[in-house]
Amino acid sequence: MSICISFVEGRTVRCPVGTCAETVLEQAGIDTASTAAIKVNNEILPLSTRLVVNATVSLVALDSPEGMTAFRRSLPFLLAVAVRQSLQPVRLYIGHSLGNSYYYTFAERTPPADELRSLLVQLKVAMQALVEADIPIRYSLLSYSEALELFEQNRQINTKLLLDERSGSTVPVNICDDFVDLYVEPLVPKTGMLKAFDLKPYQHGFLLLFPGFGGGMNLDPFVDSPVIFSVYNEYKHWGQFMGVQAVGHLNRLVSKKKAIKEYIGLSEAFQAKKLSEIADRIYARRDSLKVVLISGPSSSGKTTTSKKLAITLKVLGIEPVTLSLDNYYRGADQTPVDENGEPDLECLEALDVPYLNEQLLALFRGEEVVLPDFDFKSSRRRETGKQTVRLGTRTMLIIEGIHGLNDALTPALESGCKFKLYISALTQLNLDDHNRIPTSDNRLLRRIVRDYQFRGNSATDTIKMWPSVRRGELKHIFPFQNSADVAFNSALTYELAVLKFYAEPLLHSVKPNVPEYAEAVRLLSFLENFAPIPPQYVPGQSILREFIGESEFKY
C-alpha cells in the first residue's frame, strides 16, 4: 500500500506506508542540510518520523522560529549525552532560562571554582566531539516496560516518574548513540547541526549559552538578569525543600488528595509571604514613594497581584489607589501602526503619556482628578461613570500596565518617588533533569484558558495572536525588567495540573487544517505529563482564579 506526499512547492511523491520522512525527501531531491524538522499536515515532527497517511509536507528551516526552538531543545539533549559519555556518574539539573542561556546546577554537590572550570572544559570538548561526529538523533518507540527498565538502569529517575502518568503501551523516545531520552518535542536530526553553543560558569552552576532568535548562529554577549535570577533561585530552593522539583514529584502528590490539598495551601502561603515582603519594602519607603509601577508580560497575573498588593498595603496603613494604563489609550484614530499596517496597541505611543503625567502631577499637588475610562468596544474614552480621585496623606498610587518599568512613561516624576515591581510566571518546575518547562508555555496556557472563559476567543485565536504578543514583550517589557526594584513570581508550582483540566478540550478543538494545529499538538503532548488537579482545590483569591474563573476579586 502506498501513500501520496505533497510538498508545498508543488511536487508529489508516492511511497510505501511507513517510509521514513528523510527517505521521502531524498527521493524528492530535496536538500535537508539546514532542516531542523518537518511539518506534516500542520504538525511539526522529527525528520526520522515514519509517514503513514497521505500528507502535505513542508520543511522547518533551522533559522526559522520553529527551527530555533528545536535547536534550543536539542542542546540540553546534546549536553546530557556528553555527560553520560564523559562525566559518569555526575548528574546535572537544568534550571530556568536566563537571557539566551539555560542555567544548570549539579545534583550532588557544587564543585569549587577551579574544579568547575575544569569540568566545563571537559564537557565542552565532549559536546564538540559529538558535533564533529555528526551522529543521527532518531525518534523511535519503546515498549512501556522497556522504557521503564531503561530509565531505571540509567538513573533517569525523574524521567521514569513521568511514565507513572502514561498508560500507553509504547513510549516515544529520542536516541543518540547509546543514550535514550523521553521524547518531548522534535529535536534536530543530527548532532552536527548543534555547533553554536558555549558553557560559562555562573553563580553555583553554569550557563549553556545559545543563539538568540533572528541572529543566525551567532552567540550574543551574555546579559545578566540578577533580579530575575534571585527570584528563580529562591523558588528553586523552596522546591528542593518541599521535595517538588520535577513534574513526577507533583504527580505523586496529586495521587493523594490530602497531600495535594496541603501542598496547594503551602504554595499559596509562600507566594503570599513573598508579596507581603514586597509590601514591607514599599512601606519602609512610604515617606518618599508616591507611586508603585507594576509591569509584566501577558498573562503574568498583573491585575490580581495589584489587587492583592493593595490589600497587603492596607494592612500596613497605606490607602492604595489603583490606575490601569489601559484607560489612557489614545484611541484607534491616534494609535500608531506596526510594520504590517495594523494598530500597534503594544507601543508606548499608543498611550496618552502627556495626559497621564499631567494627571499624576495634579494628584501629587493635592488636586481632585477625574480618571479616564476607556471603552475598548468603541475605542474611545467614556464620558460617564468616571472615577474621581484625590490623594490623602496615606494614599499611594498603584499603576499597572506593560510599560510600567519604562521611565519614558512617567518622565515628569523623579525616580526616587517610584517603586518598580516586575511580575512574571517564572516556572521553576522541570519535566525531568534535562527537560525544562518554558515560562512562556505557562503563560500561553493561562491565556488560552482566560481568553475562552472571559473573552470568547478560541484556542486557535489565542495561538494565532501569541507570536505578536511575544514580539511586543521582547520590545516593550523584557528590556526593562532589570530596572525593577523587585520581581514577583506569580507562577504556582501546581497550576499547570489545574490548567490541564481547562486547556485540553480547548486544544483538542484546534483542527489539523489550520496552521495553529502544530502549537496545539505540542501543548497537548506537554500536558500529557501532568496528573490533573480538580479546580475546586484552588483558593478563591489565588492568582490562578484570574484565568480559570470564580475569583473572589472583581475584574
C-alpha positions as CSV (number, residue, x, y, z in Angstrom):
1,M,0.0,0.0,0.0
2,S,1.3,3.4,-0.9
3,I,0.6,7.0,0.2
4,C,0.9,10.3,-1.5
5,I,3.2,13.0,-0.1
6,S,2.6,16.5,-1.4
7,F,5.2,19.2,-0.9
8,V,4.2,22.9,-0.5
9,E,6.4,23.7,-3.5
10,G,4.1,21.6,-5.7
11,R,6.0,18.3,-6.0
12,T,4.3,15.0,-5.3
13,V,5.9,11.7,-4.3
14,R,4.3,8.3,-3.7
15,C,6.0,5.9,-1.2
16,P,5.1,2.8,0.8
17,V,3.3,3.3,4.1
18,G,5.8,3.7,6.9
19,T,8.6,5.2,4.9
20,C,11.0,7.5,6.8
21,A,10.4,11.2,6.0
22,E,14.2,11.6,5.4
23,T,14.0,8.9,2.7
24,V,11.0,10.6,1.0
25,L,12.7,13.9,1.0
26,E,15.8,12.3,-0.5
27,Q,13.7,10.7,-3.2
28,A,12.1,14.0,-4.0
29,G,15.6,15.6,-4.4
30,I,15.1,18.0,-1.5
31,D,18.2,19.2,0.4
32,T,17.7,18.8,4.2
33,A,21.1,20.1,5.2
34,S,19.6,23.1,7.1
35,T,16.3,21.5,8.0
36,A,15.5,21.1,11.7
37,A,12.2,19.3,11.4
38,I,9.3,18.8,9.1
39,K,5.7,19.9,9.2
40,V,3.3,17.1,8.3
41,N,-0.3,18.1,7.9
42,N,0.5,21.1,10.1
43,E,2.1,19.1,12.8
44,I,5.9,19.6,13.5
45,L,7.6,16.2,13.6
46,P,11.2,14.9,13.6
47,L,12.9,14.1,10.2
48,S,13.1,10.4,11.3
49,T,9.3,10.2,11.5
50,R,7.7,7.4,9.5
51,L,4.9,8.6,7.3
52,V,1.7,6.5,7.4
53,V,-1.0,8.7,5.8
54,N,-1.4,11.0,2.8
55,A,0.2,14.2,3.8
56,T,1.2,17.7,2.9
57,V,4.8,18.3,4.0
58,S,6.9,21.4,4.4
59,L,10.4,21.9,5.8
60,V,11.1,23.6,9.1
61,A,14.3,25.6,8.4
62,L,16.9,25.7,11.2
63,D,16.9,29.5,11.2
64,S,13.1,29.8,11.5
65,P,11.5,30.4,14.9
66,E,10.2,26.8,15.0
67,G,13.6,25.6,13.9
68,M,15.4,27.6,16.6
69,T,13.0,26.2,19.1
70,A,14.1,22.7,18.0
71,F,17.7,23.8,18.2
72,R,17.3,25.1,21.8
73,R,15.5,21.9,22.8
74,S,18.3,19.8,21.3
75,L,21.3,21.5,23.1
76,P,20.3,20.1,26.5
77,F,20.0,16.7,24.9
78,L,23.5,17.1,23.5
79,L,24.8,18.1,26.9
80,A,23.0,15.1,28.5
81,V,24.7,12.7,26.0
82,A,28.1,14.4,26.7
83,V,27.6,14.0,30.5
84,R,26.7,10.3,30.0
85,Q,29.9,9.7,28.0
86,S,32.4,11.8,29.9
87,L,31.3,12.6,33.4
88,Q,29.5,9.5,34.8
89,P,28.1,9.3,37.4
90,V,27.6,13.1,37.6
91,R,24.0,14.3,37.4
92,L,23.0,17.8,36.2
93,Y,19.8,19.7,36.7
94,I,18.6,22.0,34.1
95,G,17.1,25.2,35.6
96,H,15.4,28.3,34.2
97,S,16.4,30.3,31.2
98,L,18.5,33.4,31.7
99,G,18.5,35.5,28.5
100,N,19.8,33.3,25.7
101,S,21.0,30.6,28.1
102,Y,19.9,27.8,30.4
103,Y,21.2,27.7,34.0
104,Y,22.4,24.3,35.2
105,T,23.4,23.0,38.7
106,F,25.0,19.8,39.9
107,A,22.7,17.3,41.7
108,E,25.1,16.0,44.4
109,R,27.3,19.0,45.2
110,T,28.6,22.3,44.0
111,P,32.1,22.0,42.7
112,P,34.8,24.6,43.7
113,A,35.5,27.2,41.1
114,D,38.7,25.6,39.8
115,E,37.1,22.2,39.5
116,L,34.0,23.7,37.9
117,R,36.1,25.3,35.2
118,S,37.9,22.0,34.5
119,L,34.6,20.1,34.3
120,L,33.2,22.7,31.8
121,V,36.3,22.4,29.6
122,Q,35.8,18.6,29.7
123,L,32.1,18.9,28.9
124,K,32.6,21.3,26.1
125,V,35.2,19.1,24.5
126,A,32.8,16.1,24.7
127,M,30.0,18.1,23.2
128,Q,32.2,19.4,20.3
129,A,33.3,15.8,19.6
130,L,29.7,14.8,19.3
131,V,29.0,17.7,16.9
132,E,32.0,16.8,14.8
133,A,30.9,13.1,14.7
134,D,27.5,14.3,13.3
135,I,25.6,11.5,14.9
136,P,21.9,10.9,14.0
137,I,19.3,11.8,16.6
138,R,16.5,9.3,16.0
139,Y,12.9,9.3,17.0
140,S,11.6,5.9,18.0
141,L,9.2,3.9,20.1
142,L,9.9,1.6,23.1
143,S,7.5,-0.7,24.9
144,Y,6.3,0.7,28.2
145,S,8.2,-2.0,30.2
146,E,11.4,-1.5,28.2
147,A,11.4,2.3,28.7
148,L,10.7,1.9,32.4
149,E,13.6,-0.6,32.8
150,L,15.9,1.6,30.7
151,F,15.3,4.8,32.6
152,E,15.8,2.9,35.9
153,Q,19.1,1.5,34.8
154,N,20.4,4.8,33.5
155,R,19.5,6.6,36.8
156,Q,17.0,8.9,34.9
157,I,14.7,8.8,38.0
158,N,12.7,11.9,37.3
159,T,12.1,10.7,33.7
160,K,11.0,7.4,35.0
161,L,8.5,9.1,37.3
162,L,6.8,10.7,34.2
163,L,5.8,7.3,33.0
164,D,3.6,6.9,36.0
165,E,1.2,9.3,34.3
166,R,1.2,7.4,31.0
167,S,-0.8,4.3,30.2
168,G,0.0,3.7,26.5
169,S,1.8,0.5,25.6
170,T,4.5,2.5,23.8
171,V,6.8,5.4,24.9
172,P,8.2,7.8,22.3
173,V,12.0,8.4,22.8
174,N,15.0,10.2,21.2
175,I,18.1,8.0,20.6
176,C,21.6,9.2,20.0
177,D,24.4,6.6,20.2
178,D,23.6,4.6,23.4
179,F,21.7,7.5,25.1
180,V,17.9,7.3,25.2
181,D,15.7,10.1,26.4
182,L,11.9,10.6,26.6
183,Y,10.6,12.4,23.5
184,V,9.1,15.8,24.5
185,E,9.4,17.8,21.3
186,P,11.2,17.3,17.9
187,L,14.9,17.6,18.0
188,V,17.3,18.4,15.2
189,P,18.2,15.3,13.1
190,K,21.9,15.3,13.7
191,T,24.4,16.4,16.3
192,G,26.4,18.2,13.6
193,M,23.7,20.9,13.5
194,L,24.4,22.0,17.1
195,K,27.7,23.9,16.6
196,A,26.6,27.2,18.2
197,F,26.9,26.9,22.0
198,D,29.1,27.8,24.9
199,L,29.5,26.9,28.6
200,K,30.1,29.6,31.2
201,P,30.4,29.4,35.0
202,Y,27.7,31.3,36.8
203,Q,26.7,31.5,40.4
204,H,26.6,28.0,41.9
205,G,26.5,26.3,38.5
206,F,26.9,27.2,34.8
207,L,25.2,28.5,31.8
208,L,24.6,26.7,28.5
209,L,24.5,29.6,26.0
210,F,22.7,29.5,22.6
211,P,22.0,32.0,19.8
212,G,19.1,34.4,20.1
213,F,16.1,34.4,17.7
214,G,16.8,36.2,14.5
215,G,20.6,36.3,14.9
216,G,21.5,33.3,12.9
217,M,24.1,31.0,14.6
218,N,25.9,33.8,16.4
219,L,26.2,33.9,20.2
220,D,25.5,37.3,21.6
221,P,27.3,38.5,24.8
222,F,25.7,37.2,27.9
223,V,23.4,39.8,29.6
224,D,22.9,39.1,33.3
225,S,19.4,39.4,34.9
226,P,20.2,39.4,38.7
227,V,16.7,40.4,39.7
228,I,15.1,37.6,37.8
229,F,17.8,35.1,38.8
230,S,17.3,35.8,42.5
231,V,13.6,35.1,42.3
232,Y,14.2,31.9,40.3
233,N,16.8,30.8,42.7
234,E,14.6,31.4,45.7
235,Y,11.8,29.3,44.3
236,K,14.2,26.6,43.3
237,H,15.4,26.2,46.8
238,W,11.8,26.2,48.1
239,G,11.1,23.4,45.6
240,Q,14.0,21.4,46.9
241,F,12.8,22.0,50.5
242,M,9.3,20.8,49.6
243,G,10.6,17.9,47.5
244,V,8.8,19.0,44.3
245,Q,11.4,19.9,41.6
246,A,10.0,17.9,38.7
247,V,6.6,17.0,37.3
248,G,6.8,13.4,38.6
249,H,7.1,14.7,42.2
250,L,4.0,16.8,41.7
251,N,2.1,13.8,40.2
252,R,2.9,11.7,43.2
253,L,1.2,14.3,45.4
254,V,-1.8,14.6,43.2
255,S,-2.5,10.9,43.7
256,K,-3.0,11.6,47.4
257,K,-5.9,14.0,48.0
258,K,-4.9,15.2,51.4
259,A,-1.2,15.7,50.3
260,I,-2.0,17.8,47.2
261,K,-4.5,20.0,49.1
262,E,-1.9,20.7,51.7
263,Y,0.7,21.4,49.0
264,I,-1.6,23.9,47.3
265,G,-2.1,25.7,50.6
266,L,1.6,25.9,51.2
267,S,2.2,27.1,47.7
268,E,-0.3,29.9,48.1
269,A,1.1,30.8,51.5
270,F,4.6,31.0,50.2
271,Q,3.5,33.3,47.4
272,A,1.5,35.5,49.8
273,K,4.7,35.7,52.0
274,K,6.7,37.0,49.1
275,L,4.1,39.6,48.3
276,S,4.0,40.6,51.9
277,E,7.8,41.1,51.9
278,I,7.4,43.4,48.9
279,A,4.7,45.4,50.7
280,D,7.1,45.8,53.6
281,R,9.8,47.2,51.3
282,I,7.3,49.7,50.0
283,Y,6.1,50.7,53.5
284,A,9.7,51.3,54.5
285,R,10.0,54.0,51.8
286,R,6.5,55.4,52.4
287,D,7.8,58.9,53.1
288,S,9.3,59.3,49.7
289,L,7.3,57.0,47.5
290,K,4.3,58.3,45.6
291,V,3.6,55.5,43.1
292,V,4.1,51.8,42.6
293,L,4.6,50.9,38.9
294,I,3.7,47.3,38.1
295,S,4.7,45.7,34.8
296,G,5.0,42.2,33.4
297,P,4.3,40.1,30.2
298,S,1.0,38.9,29.1
299,S,-0.9,36.6,31.5
300,S,1.6,37.2,34.3
301,G,-1.2,37.9,36.7
302,K,-0.6,41.7,37.0
303,T,-4.2,42.5,37.8
304,T,-4.7,40.1,40.6
305,T,-1.2,40.9,42.0
306,S,-2.2,44.6,42.0
307,K,-5.3,43.8,44.0
308,K,-3.6,41.5,46.5
309,L,-0.8,44.0,47.0
310,A,-3.4,46.7,47.6
311,I,-4.9,44.6,50.4
312,T,-1.5,43.9,51.9
313,L,-0.6,47.7,51.9
314,K,-3.9,48.5,53.5
315,V,-3.0,46.2,56.4
316,L,0.1,48.4,56.9
317,G,-1.9,51.6,56.9
318,I,-1.5,52.7,53.3
319,E,-4.5,53.7,51.2
320,P,-3.8,52.4,47.7
321,V,-5.5,53.9,44.6
322,T,-5.1,51.7,41.5
323,L,-4.8,53.1,38.0
324,S,-4.8,50.9,34.8
325,L,-2.8,52.2,31.9
326,D,-5.4,50.6,29.6
327,N,-7.6,53.7,30.4
328,Y,-5.0,56.0,28.9
329,Y,-5.1,54.6,25.4
330,R,-5.4,57.4,22.8
331,G,-8.0,55.6,20.6
332,A,-8.0,53.9,17.2
333,D,-7.7,57.1,15.2
334,Q,-4.5,58.1,17.1
335,T,-2.8,54.7,17.5
336,P,0.4,54.2,15.6
337,V,0.6,51.2,13.1
338,D,3.1,48.4,13.1
339,E,5.2,47.1,10.2
340,N,2.1,45.3,8.8
341,G,-0.1,48.4,8.9
342,E,-2.1,47.1,11.9
343,P,-2.8,49.3,15.0
344,D,0.1,48.8,17.4
345,L,-1.5,48.8,20.8
346,E,1.7,47.4,22.4
347,C,3.8,50.5,21.8
348,L,4.2,53.3,24.3
349,E,2.9,55.9,21.8
350,A,-0.5,54.2,21.9
351,L,-0.9,55.7,25.4
352,D,-1.6,59.4,26.1
353,V,1.6,59.8,28.1
354,P,1.4,63.6,28.5
355,Y,-2.2,63.3,29.8
356,L,-1.2,60.6,32.3
357,N,1.7,62.8,33.6
358,E,-0.5,65.8,33.8
359,Q,-2.9,63.9,36.0
360,L,-0.2,62.5,38.2
361,L,1.3,65.9,38.9
362,A,-2.2,67.3,39.7
363,L,-2.8,64.4,42.1
364,F,0.5,65.0,43.8
365,R,-0.4,68.7,44.2
366,G,-3.4,67.6,46.2
367,E,-5.9,68.4,43.4
368,E,-9.0,66.3,42.6
369,V,-8.7,64.4,39.3
370,V,-11.3,62.7,37.1
371,L,-9.7,59.4,35.9
372,P,-10.3,58.4,32.3
373,D,-12.3,55.3,31.4
374,F,-11.5,53.7,28.1
375,D,-14.2,51.8,26.2
376,F,-12.5,49.2,24.0
377,K,-15.6,48.4,22.1
378,S,-15.9,52.0,20.7
379,S,-12.1,52.6,21.1
380,R,-12.8,55.9,22.9
381,R,-12.8,57.3,26.4
382,R,-16.2,57.2,28.0
383,E,-17.7,60.4,29.3
384,T,-19.9,58.8,32.0
385,G,-19.2,56.7,35.1
386,K,-15.8,58.1,35.7
387,Q,-13.9,57.8,39.0
388,T,-12.9,61.0,40.9
389,V,-9.8,60.7,43.0
390,R,-7.9,63.0,45.4
391,L,-4.8,61.7,47.3
392,G,-4.7,61.8,51.0
393,T,-1.7,61.8,53.4
394,R,-1.7,58.0,53.5
395,T,-2.6,57.4,49.8
396,M,-0.3,55.7,47.3
397,L,-0.9,55.2,43.6
398,I,-0.5,51.7,42.1
399,I,-0.2,51.9,38.3
400,E,-0.4,48.6,36.3
401,G,0.4,48.1,32.7
402,I,3.0,46.7,30.3
403,H,5.1,49.9,30.1
404,G,5.2,50.4,33.9
405,L,9.0,50.0,34.1
406,N,9.8,52.3,31.2
407,D,10.8,55.7,32.6
408,A,9.5,57.2,29.4
409,L,6.0,56.5,30.7
410,T,6.5,58.8,33.7
411,P,9.1,61.4,32.7
412,A,7.5,64.1,35.0
413,L,8.2,62.0,38.1
414,E,11.5,61.8,39.9
415,S,13.0,58.4,40.2
416,G,13.0,58.5,44.0
417,C,9.3,58.6,44.2
418,K,8.8,55.5,42.1
419,F,8.8,51.8,43.2
420,K,9.0,49.4,40.2
421,L,7.6,45.9,40.5
422,Y,8.1,43.3,37.7
423,I,5.8,40.3,37.6
424,S,6.1,37.1,35.7
425,A,5.1,33.5,35.9
426,L,8.7,32.1,36.4
427,T,8.1,28.4,36.4
428,Q,10.7,26.5,38.5
429,L,9.3,23.0,37.8
430,N,11.0,20.8,35.3
431,L,9.8,17.8,33.4
432,D,12.9,15.9,34.4
433,D,16.7,16.6,34.9
434,H,17.3,18.0,31.4
435,N,13.8,18.9,30.0
436,R,12.6,22.2,31.2
437,I,9.2,23.9,31.2
438,P,9.4,27.3,29.4
439,T,7.8,30.1,31.3
440,S,6.2,31.3,28.0
441,D,4.3,27.9,27.8
442,N,2.9,28.5,31.3
443,R,1.6,32.0,30.3
444,L,0.3,30.8,26.9
445,L,-1.8,28.1,28.7
446,R,-3.1,30.7,31.1
447,R,-4.1,33.0,28.3
448,I,-5.8,30.2,26.2
449,V,-8.0,29.4,29.2
450,R,-8.7,33.0,30.2
451,D,-9.4,34.1,26.6
452,Y,-12.0,31.4,26.3
453,Q,-13.5,31.9,29.7
454,F,-13.9,35.6,29.6
455,R,-13.3,36.9,26.0
456,G,-15.0,34.3,23.9
457,N,-11.8,33.5,22.0
458,S,-11.0,30.0,20.8
459,A,-7.6,28.4,21.4
460,T,-7.0,28.9,17.7
461,D,-7.5,32.6,18.1
462,T,-5.2,32.9,21.0
463,I,-2.4,30.8,19.5
464,K,-2.6,32.8,16.3
465,M,-2.0,36.1,18.1
466,W,0.6,34.8,20.5
467,P,3.7,35.4,18.3
468,S,2.6,39.1,18.0
469,V,2.2,39.3,21.8
470,R,5.7,37.8,22.3
471,R,7.2,40.3,19.9
472,G,5.7,43.1,21.9
473,E,7.1,41.7,25.1
474,L,10.6,41.4,23.7
475,K,10.4,45.0,22.5
476,H,8.5,46.8,25.3
477,I,8.7,44.7,28.5
478,F,11.8,42.4,28.8
479,P,14.4,45.2,28.1
480,F,13.2,47.0,31.3
481,Q,12.9,44.1,33.7
482,N,16.4,44.7,35.3
483,S,15.3,48.2,36.2
484,A,12.8,46.8,38.7
485,D,13.3,47.3,42.4
486,V,12.0,43.8,42.9
487,A,10.5,40.9,40.9
488,F,7.5,38.9,42.0
489,N,6.9,35.3,40.8
490,S,3.2,34.8,40.0
491,A,3.7,31.1,39.0
492,L,2.3,28.4,41.2
493,T,4.1,25.1,41.0
494,Y,0.8,23.2,40.9
495,E,-1.1,25.4,38.4
496,L,-0.3,23.5,35.1
497,A,-2.1,20.5,36.5
498,V,-5.2,22.7,37.0
499,L,-4.9,24.4,33.7
500,K,-4.8,21.0,32.1
501,F,-8.4,20.5,33.2
502,Y,-9.5,23.5,31.1
503,A,-6.9,23.6,28.3
504,E,-7.0,20.1,27.0
505,P,-10.6,20.3,25.5
506,L,-9.8,23.7,24.1
507,L,-6.6,22.5,22.4
508,H,-8.4,19.4,21.0
509,S,-10.8,21.8,19.2
510,V,-7.9,23.1,17.0
511,K,-8.1,21.1,13.8
512,P,-5.3,19.8,11.5
513,N,-6.3,22.0,8.6
514,V,-5.1,25.3,10.4
515,P,-1.5,26.4,11.0
516,E,-2.2,26.7,14.7
517,Y,-2.6,22.9,15.0
518,A,1.2,22.5,15.4
519,E,1.3,24.5,18.6
520,A,-1.9,22.9,19.9
521,V,-0.4,19.4,19.4
522,R,2.8,20.5,21.1
523,L,1.0,21.8,24.2
524,L,-1.2,18.7,24.4
525,S,1.8,16.5,24.3
526,F,3.4,18.6,27.1
527,L,0.2,18.5,29.3
528,E,0.1,14.7,28.9
529,N,2.8,14.5,31.6
530,F,0.6,16.1,34.3
531,A,-1.9,14.4,36.6
532,P,-4.9,16.7,36.6
533,I,-5.8,18.6,39.8
534,P,-9.5,19.4,40.4
535,P,-10.1,23.2,40.1
536,Q,-12.2,23.2,43.2
537,Y,-9.0,22.8,45.2
538,V,-7.8,26.3,44.1
539,P,-8.5,29.0,46.7
540,G,-10.8,31.9,45.7
541,Q,-8.2,34.6,46.0
542,S,-5.5,32.6,44.1
543,I,-3.8,34.4,41.1
544,L,-4.8,31.3,39.2
545,R,-8.5,32.3,39.5
546,E,-7.8,35.3,37.3
547,F,-7.6,32.8,34.4
548,I,-9.9,29.9,35.3
549,G,-12.7,32.0,36.9
550,E,-14.7,32.1,40.1
551,S,-12.3,34.5,41.7
552,E,-13.2,36.4,44.9
553,F,-11.9,39.5,43.2
554,K,-13.8,41.6,40.7
555,Y,-12.2,42.4,37.4
